[in-house]
Amino acid sequence: MINKKVIINILGFLLIIESVFMLISLIVALIYNDGDAMGFIYSGIITFIAGGSMVLVTRSSSRQITKREGYIIVCLVWLVFSFFGSMPFLFTGAIKNFTDAFFETISGFTTTGSSILNDIESLPHGILFWRSITQWMGGMGIIVLTIAILPVLGIGGMQLFAAEVPGPSPDKLHPRIRETAKRLWGIYLIFTVLEAGLLWIGGMSLFDAICHSFTTMATGGYSTKQASIAYWDSAYIQYVIILFMFLAGTSFTLSYFALHFRFRKIFKNEEFRWYAGFIIIFTIVVTVTLLVFHGNGFEKSVREALFQVVSILTTTGYITADYLSWIPFLGYIIFALMFFGGSTGSTGGSIKIMRIVMVIKNSYCELKRLIHPHGVIPVKYNGHAVNPQILSNILAFFSIYILIFGFSVIIMSLMEPTLDSAFGSVATTLGNVGPGLGSVGPMDNFYHLPTFGKWFLSFLMLIGRLELFTVLILFTPVFWKN
């Protein structure tokens, strides 16, 4: 039987944490005095009371969490956080209706970065900070944060962590999951502070630097400017953000090794080599095409190509150029990159590099098996044979991902003006990328969509962020059987 009390208890603790981050945003609102402080006061009080009440009512609940409770908690927390997290937008009047506020908020927490806002610069500083910090919380994962700072969740922490960070082979940096979560968040915080400092030195205001460091490390892509990073015509700022987008899309396990000067482990990692290789190859292709067909200077072509490739491949979603104004060939490349995603163990979304590599390797092995039908030809990764169960999981993930993508495109084609808009809206939300194609391209947003379209894409953001299985398993009858 599912332990409902422990689910409510943990969600209550999480809401208290969310209210603390609202308090931080309130401080920002008070500093800039833009008139949005009361919105955060109301939101923080309501969120804290709701969370505190849930904790008090269930304070005698068992601390034992099974895998089923872990899945339920992880799925519910994104919805609950987005529900309460939409209140600052509504109370301050930054967004007028609940559907748009929820869309903007779940896009933040899932680090998607798709927006309905048409005039970002007009928003008060507190709201801009809140948008950014929702992505920063969601980037490493609300559950991982909670395991790191709340000892009460130490029991059963592995179930929550496994549900929050699904993937082919999650690495642990420490035998105790709580220590792993602490180290992950420590690296995350170090990179965030370092990037903010470098951006500030480069000419961003301190406020903009902090907000963009939040959303870069989360591979979220929310900006304080309507034109995104294109607002700053600075090669320095763009190269700094490229570096940290690359780091955010790299496994944080490898970042841990780098901080301990164990560089050999990084270069021996097969996923990292493929990840860097994909970026180099696509950057060269886009650069050459820009030079030939658009006549840009060499450095600018390299920078625009590198920025857009890293941004889309890591699912960050920042832009410095309107890639839809490039020749169609490059638009197709950008669309393809939306399906890549960062490394396993990174804050990136979409399919992930490891899964793509495994599918390529397995396909190649199948060709070899046709020639040698009686041979034993295992798929190898980092020099070791891959467990067939892992391969089965990856192939199932691919199949379900494509099925959901195809079905969703059909649904969105009923609401989008063109087919490329339907393809783009689904690819970017399911992959947690941000900008798409057509009417939801880098120069546009999702404001024009009808209510149903926004709720449907919100659902795609959720299942994309939790990598399909964590959410879809809740819709199976076997999950609810005792």
PyMOL commands that set and color helices and strands:
alter all, ss='L'
color gray80, all
select helices_A, chain A and resi 4-32+37-57+67-85+87-92+98-109+120-122+125-140+142-149+151-153+157-164+177-201+206-217+228-231+235-248+252-259+263-268+270-293+298-313+323-325+328-337+353-371+388-412+419-430+438-440+451-465+469-475+477-480
alter helices_A, ss='H'
color red, helices_A
select strands_A, chain A and resi 380-381+384-385
alter strands_A, ss='S'
color yellow, strands_A
deselect
rebuild
show_as cartoon
